[in-house]
Amino acid sequence: MDLRERKTRASVKRAFLALRAEKGLERITVRELVERAEIGKATFYLHYRSVYDLAESLQREAIDEIVGAIREPEAYLSAPDRVTRQLFEAFRDRSDLIDVLFAGEQAGVLSQSIEAALRQRIAEQFPVAEADPWNDALLTFEIQGGFYAYRRMVRRDAGASAGARATEAAPLGEKPVAPLSPEARAAAGREAVDAVSAAVRAVTDLMRE
């Protein structure tokens, strides 16, 4: 990919993410996308078939990044809680991108896609491990656990934002809802992943008995 193509794709991505943060995917048109990206329609169609094709391409890129962030995929057997933490961190570090690309009806796509992609990566490296039902169940538990911890952190963030709005709009005489501080949100995320990691360890021990 040459420099011009990289710049074009980067411009289209920025424009799409900005529009997607404002409205649903079905309401984004190629016309407004190319206007914001400052490119022609012909240039857009050289790279993508439609807005939906662009959205799917960006989702795949995000999923590949998250799966690639798992430094030791083989550790899902020997150190499952560590893999759960790595998944949580991968979700958290890309939260701004995830919240836009997988908003609304696309929210359910993320965890299933991550699980499918991670399973494929492990199957390519450890084909024997994939055939074991115990390993199969453990991997699902780790992936969904890391995702749950991330979603809990996101809900805490949403609650903090709602609390901030309630504080500003609280009627006279009513006690406002205090927003969570950044430190409190970070603590909530750590609390969630600690709980999930402990559960992964406990369930793993039970499954091994």
C-alpha positions in Angstrom: 0.0 0.0 0.0 1.6 3.3 -1.1 1.5 6.6 0.8 -1.4 8.1 -1.1 -3.6 5.0 -0.5 -2.7 5.0 3.2 -3.7 8.7 3.4 -6.9 8.1 1.6 -7.9 5.2 3.8 -7.0 7.2 6.9 -9.1 10.1 5.8 -12.1 7.9 5.0 -11.7 6.1 8.4 -11.6 9.5 10.3 -14.7 10.7 8.4 -16.6 7.5 9.0 -15.9 7.4 12.7 -16.9 11.0 13.1 -20.2 10.3 11.3 -20.8 7.0 13.1 -20.5 8.8 16.4 -23.3 11.1 15.3 -25.8 8.7 13.8 -26.7 5.1 13.0 -24.8 3.2 10.3 -27.9 2.9 8.1 -28.2 6.8 8.0 -24.6 7.4 6.7 -24.5 8.0 3.0 -21.5 7.8 0.6 -22.1 11.3 -0.4 -21.7 12.8 3.1 -18.8 10.5 3.8 -16.7 11.5 0.8 -17.5 15.2 1.4 -16.2 15.0 5.0 -13.2 12.9 3.9 -12.6 15.4 1.0 -12.3 12.8 -1.7 -14.3 11.9 -4.7 -16.9 9.1 -4.9 -14.8 7.3 -7.5 -11.9 7.2 -5.1 -14.1 5.8 -2.4 -15.4 3.0 -4.6 -11.8 2.1 -5.6 -11.5 0.9 -2.0 -14.9 0.0 -0.7 -18.2 -1.4 -2.2 -20.4 0.5 0.2 -20.6 2.2 3.6 -21.4 -1.3 5.1 -18.3 -2.7 3.4 -16.3 0.0 5.0 -17.8 -0.6 8.4 -17.1 -4.3 8.2 -13.5 -3.6 7.1 -12.9 -1.3 10.1 -14.5 -3.9 12.4 -12.2 -6.6 11.1 -9.2 -4.3 11.6 -10.2 -3.7 15.3 -10.8 -7.4 15.9 -7.4 -8.3 14.4 -5.8 -5.7 16.7 -7.5 -7.1 19.8 -6.6 -10.7 19.0 -3.1 -9.6 18.1 -2.8 -8.0 21.6 -3.0 -11.4 23.2 0.8 -11.9 23.7 0.7 -15.6 24.7 -2.3 -17.3 23.2 -0.9 -20.7 24.4 -1.3 -19.4 28.0 -5.1 -19.8 27.8 -4.4 -23.3 29.1 -1.6 -22.8 31.6 -2.5 -19.3 32.8 -6.1 -18.6 31.9 -6.5 -15.6 34.2 -3.6 -13.9 32.5 -5.2 -14.3 29.1 -8.5 -12.9 30.5 -6.6 -9.8 31.7 -4.9 -9.3 28.4 -8.2 -9.5 26.7 -9.7 -6.9 29.1 -6.7 -4.6 28.5 -7.1 -5.0 24.7 -10.7 -4.0 24.9 -10.0 -1.1 27.3 -7.1 0.3 25.3 -9.4 0.5 22.2 -12.6 1.6 24.0 -13.1 4.8 22.0 -12.9 2.9 18.7 -15.0 -0.1 19.9 -17.7 2.2 21.3 -18.1 3.7 17.8 -17.6 0.7 15.5 -19.8 -1.7 17.6 -22.5 0.7 18.8 -26.2 0.0 18.7 -27.1 -3.2 16.9 -23.5 -4.0 16.3 -22.7 -4.4 20.0 -23.4 -8.1 19.9 -21.0 -8.7 17.0 -17.8 -7.9 19.0 -17.5 -10.7 21.5 -18.6 -13.4 19.0 -16.1 -12.1 16.4 -13.3 -12.0 18.9 -14.0 -15.5 20.0 -14.1 -16.8 16.5 -10.9 -15.0 15.5 -9.0 -16.1 18.7 -10.2 -19.7 18.2 -8.9 -19.6 14.6 -5.5 -18.3 15.8 -5.2 -21.0 18.5 -6.3 -23.7 16.1 -3.6 -22.7 13.7 -0.9 -22.8 16.4 -2.3 -25.7 18.6 -4.6 -27.9 16.5 -4.7 -30.6 19.1 -5.8 -28.3 21.9 -8.9 -27.2 19.9 -10.3 -30.7 19.8 -10.6 -31.0 23.6 -14.1 -30.1 24.9 -12.5 -28.9 28.2 -10.2 -26.5 26.3 -13.1 -25.3 24.2 -15.2 -24.5 27.3 -12.3 -22.8 29.0 -11.5 -20.5 26.1 -15.1 -19.4 25.9 -15.0 -18.6 29.6 -11.9 -16.5 29.3 -13.0 -14.6 26.2 -16.5 -13.8 27.5 -15.1 -13.0 31.0 -12.6 -10.4 29.6 -15.5 -8.9 27.5 -17.8 -8.8 30.6 -15.2 -7.0 32.6 -14.8 -4.5 29.8 -18.6 -4.0 29.4 -18.9 -3.4 33.2 -16.3 -0.7 33.0 -18.1 0.9 30.0 -21.4 0.8 32.0 -19.7 2.5 34.9 -18.4 5.2 32.5 -22.0 5.6 31.2 -23.3 5.9 34.7 -20.7 8.5 35.5 -21.7 10.6 32.4 -25.4 10.2 33.4 -24.5 11.3 36.9 -22.7 14.4 35.6 -25.8 15.3 33.6 -28.1 14.7 36.6 -25.9 16.9 38.7 -26.2 19.8 36.3 -29.9 19.4 35.9 -31.0 18.5 39.4 -34.0 20.5 40.6 -33.5 22.9 43.5 -33.7 21.1 46.8 -33.0 17.6 45.4 -29.7 15.9 46.0 -27.8 15.5 42.7 -26.2 12.3 41.6 -22.4 12.6 41.9 -20.4 11.5 38.9 -17.6 9.0 39.2 -14.1 10.4 39.1 -11.6 9.0 36.5 -9.9 7.2 39.4 -13.2 5.6 40.5 -13.9 4.4 36.9 -10.4 2.9 36.7 -10.9 1.2 40.1 -14.2 -0.2 38.8 -12.4 -1.7 35.8 -9.7 -3.2 38.0 -12.4 -4.6 40.3 -14.3 -6.2 37.4 -11.2 -7.9 35.8 -10.0 -9.0 39.3 -13.3 -10.7 39.9 -13.5 -12.3 36.5 -9.8 -13.5 36.8 -10.5 -15.0 40.2 -13.6 -16.8 38.7 -11.6 -18.1 35.8 -9.0 -19.6 38.2 -11.7 -21.1 40.4 -13.7 -22.6 37.5 -10.4 -23.9 35.9 -9.5 -25.7 39.2 -13.0 -27.2 39.3 -12.8 -28.4 35.7 -9.4 -30.0 36.4 -10.6 -32.0 39.3 
